[in-house]
Amino acid sequence: MEHRIKELDYLKSIFILLMIVFHLVYISDKYPYIKQIVYTFHMSAFLIISGYLDNVQKDIRSFVRKLFWIFVPYMCMEAGYVIMSHILPVRESIPEVTPIILLHKIFIKPLGPYWYLHTLIICSLLHYLAFRYTHMKTISQLILLGLGLFATAYWGGLIVFANAIYFLAGIIIKQSKLPFTQIFQPSFLALIPIMLLCYFPNNLDRGTLAGIAITYLVIIISLYAHNYLPKDIKEYSYFIGRNTLVIFLFSPIFTILCKLFLPFLFFDSTGMLFMVISVIVTINGCIAIAWSMDKLHFSRFFFGQDNILN
């Protein structure tokens, strides 16, 4: 297994768990303000980590293969999500599913949570082109990449520029040659400005300076907490962090099915019991799907590798 930064796996585990929690419609409706806070930083932090880990030191064949095996599961799950949004009574309902609509959602405007993989593919491609096919100083390559992301967002309409900026930030951090944990030095005091910023609803937007500050501070306080976690919890978080792709891909299946638990948990008005049960079911369900795909040798056709579960 390639060298991994355990702190990054830990952070990824936190943000994927938060994603699951607030993809539960019952919880997001019950705690809308907390959802707004979480949506300010959780995917932003994912994009920073993705930019930091994006490796363009590959030949074109290896790079294209990497993107292809991100695109294949993305395409399958996005297509499935669009079709199910037509069949099921969900908020993002699709009146009809035609080949044109399906292609538009896959290539232009993804529906549901899979926008992240769509953005990742585009940002990674632009990153590769800017750094592998130009012979300029690093700062010039970063400016060129930023302009490319801006053009893709505002004229191409393929991505949201606010999201792309976080990916670019991750690349800048990597280019600084400083360790991730030196840029995001753990500090308990980060909790104070987080609380102050989150008190005002206008700050809860990842596309603002306040949103950037909240994302930065949340990473800092999360890394601080990491130092005090029991070993078993750390190891479990690393496991979840190593497998965020399969959890991200398959979790919508279970967050929808978990609605079936609600009639049996009516006595818990807080929704906390429903949340805990749903998260456990979702995580284990996603891992079970990945394990089954590995055992049935299906992962090679879906992910391009014999074993996807790490």
VOBA-1610 file (N, C-alpha, C; in pm, whole numbers, padded with zeros to 5 digits, always signed):
BEGIN
Met+00085-00119+00000Met+00000+00000+00000Met+00088+00124+00000Glu+00049+00223-00080Glu+00126+00346-00086Glu+00124+00415+00050His+00227+00496+00073His+00237+00567+00200His+00116+00656+00221Arg+00056+00648+00337Arg-00062+00727+00366Arg-00033+00818+00484Ile-00096+00932+00486Ile-00087+01025+00598Ile-00208+01000+00686Lys-00184+00944+00803Lys-00295+00900+00888Lys-00386+01016+00928Glu-00328+01132+00948Glu-00411+01247+00985Glu-00512+01281+00876Leu-00473+01262+00751Leu-00566+01289+00641Leu-00677+01185+00635Asp-00642+01059+00660Asp-00745+00955+00666Asp-00843+00985+00780Tyr-00789+01031+00891Tyr-00874+01067+01005Tyr-00970+01181+00969Leu-00916+01285+00905Leu-01001+01398+00865Leu-01108+01353+00766Lys-01069+01271+00670Lys-01165+01223+00571Lys-01277+01144+00639Ser-01244+01070+00744Ser-01346+00992+00814Ser-01448+01084+00880Ile-01400+01194+00938Ile-01492+01289+01002Ile-01588+01348+00899Phe-01533+01391+00787Phe-01615+01462+00689Phe-01711+01368+00615Ile-01671+01242+00596Ile-01763+01147+00532Ile-01877+01111+00628Leu-01847+01102+00757Leu-01952+01075+00855Leu-02052+01190+00863Leu-02000+01313+00858Leu-02090+01429+00858Leu-02175+01432+00731Met-02116+01392+00620Met-02192+01386+00496Met-02309+01289+00509Ile-02283+01172+00567Ile-02388+01072+00585Ile-02498+01127+00675Val-02458+01185+00787Val-02555+01236+00885Val-02652+01334+00820Phe-02599+01428+00742Phe-02687+01532+00687Phe-02739+01500+00549His-02714+01377+00502His-02788+01325+00388His-02911+01248+00436Leu-02922+01233+00566Leu-03044+01177+00624Leu-03146+01291+00631Val-03248+01284+00550Val-03342+01396+00537Val-03404+01432+00671Tyr-03434+01331+00752Tyr-03497+01357+00882Tyr-03407+01443+00970Ile-03278+01412+00971Ile-03182+01487+01053Ile-03159+01627+00996Ser-03145+01637+00865Ser-03120+01768+00804Ser-03241+01862+00823Asp-03361+01805+00823Asp-03481+01886+00847Asp-03494+01925+00993Lys-03450+01838+01081Lys-03464+01862+01224Lys-03361+01962+01275Tyr-03243+01961+01213Tyr-03135+02049+01257Tyr-03081+02130+01138Pro-03164+02217+01080Pro-03123+02289+00959Pro-03003+02383+00978Tyr-02994+02445+01097Tyr-02883+02538+01118Tyr-02750+02464+01130Ile-02752+02351+01199Ile-02630+02270+01209Ile-02592+02218+01072Lys-02692+02179+00993Lys-02664+02135+00857Lys-02597+02246+00777Gln-02644+02368+00793Gln-02586+02482+00722Gln-02440+02501+00762Ile-02411+02483+00890Ile-02273+02495+00938Ile-02186+02387+00875Val-02234+02263+00881Val-02157+02150+00829Val-02133+02164+00679Tyr-02235+02209+00606Tyr-02222+02225+00461Tyr-02126+02337+00423Thr-02091+02421+00521Thr-01994+02526+00495Thr-01853+02470+00482Phe-01825+02360+00554Phe-01686+02314+00559Phe-01660+02170+00517His-01758+02080+00522His-01720+01939+00509His-01670+01903+00368Met-01740+01947+00263Met-01692+01917+00128Met-01577+02009+00088Ser-01573+02128+00146Ser-01460+02219+00122Ser-01331+02154+00171Ala-01338+02096+00290Ala-01220+02030+00345Ala-01181+01909+00261Phe-01281+01835+00213Phe-01254+01720+00124Phe-01178+01766-00001Leu-01218+01879-00057Leu-01154+01929-00178Leu-01011+01976-00151Ile-00988+02035-00035Ile-00851+02073+00002Ile-00763+01949+00007Ile-00811+01846+00074Ile-00735+01721+00085Ile-00715+01659-00053Ser-00817+01664-00137Ser-00806+01607-00272Ser-00701+01680-00354Gly-00700+01813-00345Gly-00598+01890-00415Gly-00459+01861-00363Tyr-00448+01846-00233Tyr-00319+01816-00170Tyr-00265+01681-00214Leu-00354+01584-00232Leu-00312+01448-00265Leu-00306+01423-00416Asp-00356+01517-00495Asp-00360+01496-00640Asp-00218+01485-00696Asn-00190+01374-00760Asn-00055+01346-00810Asn-00050+01361-00962Val+00025+01462-01008Val+00038+01483-01152Val+00175+01435-01203Gln+00251+01373-01114Gln+00382+01320-01156Gln+00366+01180-01215Lys+00281+01172-01315Lys+00253+01045-01382Lys+00261+01066-01532Asp+00289+00958-01605Asp+00281+00969-01750Asp+00135+00977-01789Ile+00110+01022-01910Ile-00027+01047-01955Ile-00114+00922-01949Arg-00057+00808-01979Arg-00135+00684-01977Arg-00183+00651-01836Ser-00093+00663-01739Ser-00131+00634-01600Ser-00233+00734-01549Phe-00215+00860-01588Phe-00306+00964-01542Phe-00447+00943-01600Val-00454+00916-01728Val-00584+00892-01792Val-00652+00770-01731Arg-00573+00668-01702Arg-00629+00548-01640Arg-00688+00582-01502Lys-00618+00666-01426Lys-00668+00704-01294Lys-00803+00776-01305Leu-00810+00872-01398Leu-00935+00946-01414Leu-01047+00858-01468Phe-01012+00766-01557Phe-01112+00676-01614Phe-01178+00593-01506Trp-01098+00545-01410Trp-01154+00460-01304Trp-01214+00539-01189Ile-01210+00671-01200Ile-01296+00753-01115Ile-01427+00778-01189Phe-01414+00800-01320Phe-01532+00831-01401Phe-01629+00714-01410Val-01580+00591-01422Val-01669+00475-01439Val-01766+00460-01321Pro-01717+00452-01195Pro-01814+00442-01085Pro-01899+00569-01071Tyr-01840+00685-01100Tyr-01917+00809-01096Tyr-02033+00803-01195Met-02003+00763-01318Met-02107+00757-01422Met-02217+00661-01383Cys-02180+00543-01334Cys-02280+00442-01298Cys-02370+00491-01184Met-02308+00548-01081Met-02386+00590-00964Met-02468+00716-00993Glu-02413+00807-01073Glu-02488+00928-01108Glu-02609+00891-01194Ala-02589+00800-01290Ala-02700+00755-01373Ala-02808+00688-01287Gly-02765+00604-01195Gly-02860+00539-01106Gly-02934+00638-01018Tyr-02863+00740-00971Tyr-02924+00842-00886Tyr-03029+00921-00962Val-02999+00955-01087Val-03095+01029-01171Val-03220+00946-01195Ile-03201+00821-01228Ile-03315+00731-01254Ile-03401+00715-01129Met-03337+00694-01013Met-03411+00677-00889Met-03481+00807-00848Ser-03423+00922-00885Ser-03487+01050-00855Ser-03614+01070-00938His-03624+00997-01046His-03746+00999-01127His-03851+00905-01069Ile-03805+00794-01013Ile-03897+00691-00963Ile-03948+00723-00823Leu-03855+00764-00734Leu-03890+00785-00594Leu-03936+00928-00568Pro-04020+00947-00466Pro-04067+01083-00431Pro-03961+01158-00349Val-03859+01208-00414Val-03751+01279-00346Val-03758+01427-00382Arg-03678+01508-00310Arg-03681+01653-00332Arg-03627+01690-00470Glu-03519+01624-00511Glu-03460+01653-00641Glu-03524+01564-00748Ser-03654+01575-00759Ser-03728+01487-00849Ser-03703+01524-00996Ile-03690+01421-01080Ile-03673+01439-01224Ile-03803+01399-01293Pro-03870+01492-01363Pro-03999+01460-01426Pro-03991+01345-01526Glu-03882+01342-01603Glu-03862+01234-01700Glu-03713+01210-01719Val-03681+01090-01761Val-03541+01054-01786Val-03527+01020-01933Thr-03452+01102-02002Thr-03423+01079-02144Thr-03272+01068-02160Pro-03224+01014-02271Pro-03079+01008-02292Pro-03011+01144-02282Ile-03078+01250-02331Ile-03021+01386-02326Ile-03008+01432-02181Ile-03113+01412-02103Ile-03110+01452-01962Ile-03003+01374-01887Leu-02994+01244-01913Leu-02897+01160-01846Leu-02754+01206-01878Leu-02725+01232-02005Leu-02592+01279-02045Leu-02563+01416-01986His-02664+01502-01980His-02645+01635-01923His-02607+01626-01775Lys-02675+01538-01703Lys-02647+01523-01560Lys-02510+01459-01537Ile-02471+01367-01621Ile-02341+01301-01603Ile-02225+01393-01638Phe-02237+01465-01749Phe-02123+01542-01800Phe-02126+01691-01764Ile-02244+01746-01742Ile-02253+01891-01722Ile-02295+01930-01580Lys-02413+01889-01539Lys-02468+01930-01410Lys-02513+01809-01330Pro-02424+01748-01253Pro-02461+01629-01176Pro-02573+01657-01077Leu-02652+01554-01054Leu-02761+01562-00957Leu-02717+01489-00831Gly-02747+01547-00715Gly-02715+01480-00591Gly-02570+01495-00549Pro-02521+01405-00464Pro-02389+01420-00402Pro-02271+01394-00495Tyr-02297+01337-00611Tyr-02185+01295-00696Tyr-02118+01410-00770Trp-02164+01533-00747Trp-02098+01650-00805Trp-01950+01655-00763Tyr-01922+01602-00644Tyr-01784+01606-00594Tyr-01689+01532-00689Leu-01728+01413-00734Leu-01641+01336-00824Leu-01631+01404-00961His-01740+01463-01005His-01740+01539-01131His-01640+01655-01121Thr-01645+01728-01010Thr-01552+01840-00987Thr-01409+01789-00975Leu-01391+01679-00905Leu-01258+01621-00886Leu-01193+01586-01020Ile-01269+01524-01109Ile-01216+01484-01240Ile-01173+01607-01320Ile-01257+01708-01324Ile-01226+01828-01402Ile-01106+01903-01344Cys-01106+01922-01212Cys-00995+01994-01149Cys-00864+01919-01164Ser-00868+01789-01150Ser-00748+01707-01164Ser-00694+01713-01306Leu-00785+01712-01405Leu-00743+01721-01545Leu-00675+01855-01574Leu-00733+01964-01527Leu-00675+02095-01547Leu-00542+02108-01474His-00534+02049-01356His-00408+02048-01280His-00298+01978-01359Tyr-00330+01865-01417Tyr-00232+01789-01494Tyr-00185+01868-01616Leu-00279+01929-01687Leu-00244+02004-01807Leu-00156+02124-01773Ala-00189+02193-01664Ala-00113+02313-01627Ala+00027+02282-01580Phe+00046+02167-01515Phe+00175+02137-01455Phe+00262+02043-01539Arg+00201+01970-01630Arg+00278+01875-01710Arg+00308+01925-01851Tyr+00227+02016-01901Tyr+00243+02059-02040Tyr+00280+02206-02052Thr+00326+02264-01944Thr+00382+02400-01951Thr+00518+02399-01884His+00605+02487-01927His+00739+02495-01869His+00757+02635-01812Met+00690+02658-01699Met+00693+02787-01633Met+00727+02767-01486Lys+00748+02877-01418Lys+00768+02870-01274Lys+00638+02823-01208Thr+00653+02766-01090Thr+00537+02710-01020Thr+00428+02814-00999Ile+00466+02937-00963Ile+00365+03040-00939Ile+00287+03069-01067Ser+00354+03067-01181Ser+00287+03090-01309Ser+00192+02975-01341Gln+00235+02853-01310Gln+00147+02737-01333Gln+00023+02744-01245Leu+00041+02789-01121Leu-00073+02802-01030Leu-00170+02910-01080Ile-00116+03021-01128Ile-00202+03126-01183Ile-00277+03075-01306Leu-00205+03004-01392Leu-00268+02947-01512Leu-00379+02850-01474Leu-00353+02766-01374Leu-00455+02672-01328Leu-00575+02746-01272Gly-00550+02850-01193Gly-00660+02930-01138Gly-00745+02991-01247Leu-00681+03042-01353Leu-00755+03100-01465Leu-00836+02993-01538Gly-00777+02873-01551Gly-00848+02763-01614Gly-00970+02721-01536Leu-00957+02716-01404Leu-01069+02682-01318Leu-01178+02789-01326Phe-01135+02915-01329Phe-01231+03026-01340Phe-01309+03018-01471Ala-01237+02994-01580Ala-01302+02985-01711Ala-01398+02867-01717Thr-01357+02754-01660Thr-01442+02635-01660Thr-01569+02657-01579Ala-01557+02737-01472Ala-01672+02764-01386Ala-01766+02868-01447Tyr-01711+02981-01488Tyr-01796+03093-01527Tyr-01835+03093-01674Trp-01755+03036-01758Trp-01790+03032-01900Trp-01831+02892-01945Gly-01767+02793-01885Gly-01805+02656-01919Gly-01924+02606-01839Gly-01940+02659-01717Gly-02052+02619-01631Gly-02043+02476-01582Leu-01922+02418-01584Leu-01908+02277-01548Leu-01885+02255-01399Ile-01827+02355-01332Ile-01798+02343-01190Ile-01838+02472-01120Val-01838+02467-00988Val-01862+02587-00907Val-01725+02640-00865Phe-01699+02765-00895Phe-01565+02821-00871Phe-01528+02817-00723Ala-01626+02838-00635Ala-01598+02833-00491Ala-01544+02697-00450Asn-01595+02591-00514Asn-01544+02456-00484Asn-01404+02438-00541Ala-01382+02487-00662Ala-01252+02472-00728Ala-01142+02543-00651Ile-01175+02654-00585Ile-01075+02728-00509Ile-01016+02643-00397Tyr-01099+02561-00335Tyr-01050+02475-00226Tyr-00955+02368-00281Phe-00987+02314-00398Phe-00898+02218-00462Phe-00764+02287-00493Leu-00771+02408-00545Leu-00650+02485-00576Leu-00570+02513-00448Ala-00638+02540-00339Ala-00571+02564-00212Ala-00491+02441-00169Gly-00550+02323-00189Gly-00479+02199-00156Gly-00352+02183-00238Ile-00359+02220-00366Ile-00241+02212-00454Ile-00134+02311-00407Ile-00176+02431-00371Ile-00081+02533-00323Ile-00011+02485-00197Ile-00087+02423-00106Ile-00027+02369+00016Ile+00078+02263-00018Lys+00045+02177-00113Lys+00139+02072-00154Lys+00265+02134-00216Gln+00247+02236-00298Gln+00360+02300-00364Gln+00448+02377-00265Ser+00395+02411-00150Ser+00474+02482-00049Ser+00581+02393+00013Lys+00565+02259-00005Lys+00656+02159+00049Lys+00649+02147+00202Leu+00553+02217+00261Leu+00536+02208+00405Leu+00439+02094+00437Pro+00461+02022+00547Pro+00367+01917+00586Pro+00227+01974+00609Phe+00127+01894+00577Phe-00012+01937+00594Phe-00038+01983+00736Thr+00014+01910+00833Thr-00011+01942+00973Thr+00067+02064+01022Gln+00157+02113+00940Gln+00225+02238+00974Gln+00144+02358+00926Ile+00077+02341+00813Ile-00014+02446+00765Ile-00138+02452+00855Phe-00186+02334+00895Phe-00303+02324+00983Phe-00256+02274+01120Gln-00192+02362+01194Gln-00139+02324+01325Gln-00252+02311+01426Pro-00262+02197+01493Pro-00372+02174+01587Pro-00373+02278+01698Ser-00493+02324+01730Ser-00507+02422+01838Ser-00649+02418+01893Phe-00659+02405+02025Phe-00789+02406+02090Phe-00856+02543+02079Leu-00775+02649+02073Leu-00830+02784+02066Leu-00908+02810+01938Ala-00889+02724+01838Ala-00965+02740+01713Ala-01115+02732+01738Leu-01153+02667+01847Leu-01295+02649+01877Leu-01366+02784+01900Ile-01293+02880+01955Ile-01355+03010+01987Ile-01395+03086+01861Pro-01302+03109+01766Pro-01346+03177+01643Pro-01447+03098+01561Ile-01443+02963+01568Ile-01545+02883+01498Ile-01683+02917+01552Met-01695+02921+01684Met-01825+02950+01746Met-01872+03091+01711Leu-01780+03186+01711Leu-01815+03325+01679Leu-01861+03337+01533Leu-01787+03273+01443Leu-01821+03281+01300Leu-01954+03211+01270Cys-01974+03096+01333Cys-02095+03018+01306Cys-02220+03078+01369Tyr-02201+03173+01460Tyr-02316+03237+01525Tyr-02394+03323+01426Phe-02325+03374+01324Phe-02387+03463+01226Phe-02416+03387+01096Pro-02543+03373+01059Pro-02580+03293+00940Pro-02513+03339+00811Asn-02485+03469+00798Asn-02423+03519+00675Asn-02284+03461+00651Asn-02222+03408+00755Asn-02089+03350+00742Asn-02091+03207+00688Leu-02210+03148+00687Leu-02221+03006+00654Leu-02233+02985+00504Asp-02125+03016+00435Asp-02117+03002+00290Asp-01973+02973+00254Arg-01948+02857+00196Arg-01810+02818+00166Arg-01743+02911+00065Gly-01825+02989-00008Gly-01770+03078-00108Gly-01728+03214-00055Thr-01734+03233+00078Thr-01695+03360+00139Thr-01566+03343+00218Leu-01504+03457+00255Leu-01383+03451+00338Leu-01414+03387+00473Ala-01534+03413+00524Ala-01574+03352+00651Ala-01585+03200+00636Gly-01637+03156+00522Gly-01647+03012+00496Gly-01510+02948+00486Ile-01417+03016+00424Ile-01279+02966+00416Ile-01219+02956+00555Ala-01242+03060+00637Ala-01188+03061+00774Ala-01248+02947+00856Ile-01379+02925+00842Ile-01444+02815+00916Ile-01384+02681+00876Thr-01364+02660+00747Thr-01305+02535+00699Thr-01167+02515+00759Tyr-01085+02619+00755Tyr-00950+02612+00809Tyr-00952+02580+00959Leu-01036+02648+01031Leu-01043+02631+01176Leu-01097+02494+01216Val-01194+02443+01139Val-01249+02310+01169Val-01142+02203+01152Ile-01061+02215+01048Ile-00952+02119+01028Ile-00855+02125+01147Ile-00825+02246+01193Ile-00733+02264+01305Ile-00787+02199+01432Ile-00913+02226+01464Ile-00970+02171+01587Ile-00987+02020+01577Ser-01014+01971+01457Ser-01027+01826+01437Ser-00893+01757+01459Leu-00786+01817+01410Leu-00652+01760+01431Leu-00612+01767+01578Tyr-00658+01870+01646Tyr-00631+01878+01791Tyr-00699+01762+01864Ala-00824+01735+01828Ala-00898+01624+01891Ala-00832+01490+01861His-00771+01479+01744His-00705+01355+01703His-00599+01312+01803Asn-00530+01407+01861Asn-00422+01376+01955Asn-00471+01309+02083Tyr-00600+01323+02113Tyr-00653+01274+02240Tyr-00749+01155+02224Leu-00762+01107+02103Leu-00851+00994+02081Leu-00786+00862+02124Pro-00864+00768+02177Pro-00810+00635+02207Pro-00759+00567+02080Lys-00665+00479+02095Lys-00602+00414+01981Lys-00703+00341+01893Asp-00798+00270+01956Asp-00896+00193+01879Asp-00982+00283+01791Ile-01021+00398+01846Ile-01103+00491+01768Ile-01021+00549+01654Lys-00894+00579+01680Lys-00807+00628+01573Lys-00797+00527+01460Glu-00774+00402+01495Glu-00758+00299+01392Glu-00885+00282+01310Tyr-00999+00289+01378Tyr-01125+00277+01305Tyr-01146+00396+01212Ser-01107+00515+01259Ser-01120+00634+01174Ser-01029+00623+01053Tyr-00910+00566+01070Tyr-00819+00548+00956Tyr-00880+00452+00853Phe-00945+00348+00904Phe-01009+00251+00815Phe-01119+00318+00733Ile-01203+00398+00800Ile-01309+00470+00729Ile-01247+00567+00629Gly-01141+00637+00672Gly-01076+00733+00584Gly-01015+00670+00460Arg-00964+00548+00474Arg-00906+00477+00359Arg-01013+00434+00260Asn-01136+00425+00307Asn-01244+00371+00224Asn-01355+00472+00198Thr-01319+00600+00198Thr-01422+00703+00177Thr-01483+00695+00037Leu-01409+00647-00062Leu-01465+00641-00197Leu-01586+00550-00201Val-01573+00427-00147Val-01686+00334-00153Val-01800+00383-00064Ile-01768+00445+00049Ile-01872+00499+00136Ile-01945+00613+00066Phe-01868+00699+00000Phe-01927+00811-00073Phe-02018+00761-00186Leu-01973+00661-00259Leu-02049+00610-00373Leu-02179+00542-00332Phe-02171+00457-00232Phe-02285+00371-00200Phe-02374+00423-00087Ser-02331+00525-00015Ser-02408+00572+00101Ser-02550+00620+00066Pro-02573+00683-00052Pro-02712+00724-00081Pro-02812+00610-00081Ile-02765+00490-00115Ile-02854+00373-00113Ile-02910+00353+00027Phe-02821+00364+00125Phe-02860+00333+00263Phe-02926+00452+00334Thr-02887+00574+00299Thr-02953+00688+00363Thr-03100+00696+00321Ile-03130+00645+00202Ile-03270+00637+00159Ile-03342+00524+00232Leu-03279+00408+00239Leu-03341+00291+00304Leu-03361+00312+00453Cys-03274+00393+00515Cys-03283+00413+00660Cys-03411+00484+00702Lys-03482+00545+00608Lys-03612+00605+00640Lys-03708+00503+00699Leu-03684+00376+00665Leu-03771+00269+00715Leu-03763+00252+00866Phe-03655+00304+00928Phe-03639+00290+01073Phe-03726+00389+01150Leu-03766+00497+01086Leu-03832+00606+01158Leu-03958+00565+01234Pro-04047+00486+01176Pro-04169+00449+01251Pro-04139+00373+01380Phe-04026+00306+01387Phe-03993+00227+01505Phe-03917+00309+01611Leu-03882+00431+01576Leu-03803+00515+01668Leu-03878+00643+01702Phe-04010+00638+01696Phe-04092+00756+01720Phe-04072+00812+01860Phe-04032+00726+01957Phe-04018+00768+02096Phe-03898+00861+02118Asp-03805+00866+02021Asp-03686+00951+02034Asp-03708+01079+01955Ser-03753+01182+02024Ser-03784+01307+01955Ser-03660+01382+01908Thr-03544+01350+01963Thr-03421+01419+01924Thr-03368+01371+01789Gly-03401+01247+01752Gly-03349+01189+01628Gly-03210+01133+01639Met-03151+01142+01760Met-03013+01097+01778Met-02998+00945+01762Leu-03097+00871+01813Leu-03092+00726+01799Leu-03103+00686+01653Phe-03193+00750+01582Phe-03206+00726+01437Phe-03075+00758+01366Met-03013+00867+01403Met-02887+00908+01340Met-02778+00803+01361Val-02762+00760+01485Val-02657+00663+01517Val-02680+00531+01444Ile-02803+00480+01450Ile-02835+00354+01382Ile-02813+00367+01232Ser-02857+00478+01176Ser-02845+00498+01031Ser-02700+00507+00986Val-02618+00576+01063Val-02476+00588+01027Val-02409+00452+01034Ile-02438+00375+01138Ile-02379+00241+01152Ile-02421+00151+01036Val-02551+00154+01004Val-02602+00072+00894Val-02539+00115+00762Thr-02529+00245+00741Thr-02475+00297+00615Thr-02328+00260+00597Ile-02249+00282+00700Ile-02106+00249+00691Ile-02087+00100+00666Asn-02152+00018+00745Asn-02136-00127+00730Asn-02194-00177+00598Gly-02302-00116+00553Gly-02359-00155+00425Gly-02266-00125+00309Cys-02205-00008+00312Cys-02111+00031+00206Cys-01989-00060+00206Ile-01937-00088+00323Ile-01820-00176+00334Ile-01856-00317+00287Ala-01978-00362+00318Ala-02022-00496+00276Ala-02032-00503+00124Ile-02081-00397+00061Ile-02088-00396-00086Ile-01948-00403-00145Ala-01856-00323-00092Ala-01718-00323-00143Ala-01652-00459-00122Trp-01673-00518-00006Trp-01617-00651+00024Trp-01671-00756-00073Ser-01802-00750-00099Ser-01864-00844-00192Ser-01809-00826-00334Met-01791-00702-00374Met-01737-00676-00507Met-01595-00728-00521Asp-01517-00716-00414Asp-01380-00771-00416Asp-01383-00923-00427Lys-01468-00985-00346Lys-01473-01131-00343Lys-01527-01189-00474Leu-01617-01116-00537Leu-01675-01164-00663Leu-01592-01120-00785His-01479-01055-00757His-01388-01006-00862His-01457-00907-00957Phe-01553-00833-00900Phe-01623-00733-00979Phe-01555-00596-00970Ser-01474-00578-00868Ser-01408-00449-00848Ser-01320-00410-00965Arg-01261-00508-01032Arg-01174-00477-01145Arg-01250-00413-01261Phe-01380-00441-01269Phe-01462-00384-01376Phe-01526-00250-01336Phe-01532-00226-01206Phe-01599-00106-01155Phe-01499-00001-01108Phe-01387-00048-01052Phe-01285+00043-00999Phe-01149+00030-01068Gly-01134-00072-01151Gly-01008-00092-01221Gly-00900-00154-01137Gln-00937-00217-01026Gln-00840-00286-00940Gln-00906-00407-00876Asp-00824-00502-00840Asp-00878-00629-00787Asp-00947-00610-00653Asn-00892-00523-00571Asn-00950-00502-00438Asn-00962-00351-00412Ile-01081-00307-00386Ile-01104-00166-00358Ile-01105-00140-00209Leu-01137-00241-00129Leu-01143-00224+00016Leu-01003-00222+00074Asn-00969-00117+00146Asn-00836-00102+00205Asn-00839-00125+00355
//
